[in-house]
Amino acid sequence: MSQKKRNSRFILILNLLILSTLLVSQQISFSQSSTDQRFPKEVAKISLPKLLDFGAAKCKACVEMTPILQELTEEYKGRVVIKVIHVREEPQLTQANKIRLIPTQVFFDSTNREAYRHEGFMDKEQIKKVFRTMGVK
């Protein structure tokens, strides 16, 4: 076998090893961030769309969203689960959902797949628009 063919095979094998290593590491990181770890226990098993709002008591935008989320909780009762997560009180949920800024709203469909994410303040109409795009009536 010529030197050129040996080098080509070596490079191909090396690329396959690198690719398989990357795939395995992605699977490991995915399994560590399982669906159940992304939700409070009382919310994880409910098969409705969900909105998790990550914030803090000293965050002005978070505080401004509180009445909006309370109104939406009543308006969408039985159709959507809305849960406010305080990042300092729930660091595991915050980390599992990869929250970088607050407020952050993470929307999940009824199978617990992330459907939409927004960082920053959201008004009532913006949230309702996301619900509509998710098929919530």
Order of alpha helices (4+ residues) and beta strands (2+ residues): alpha-alpha-beta-alpha-beta-alpha-beta-beta-alpha
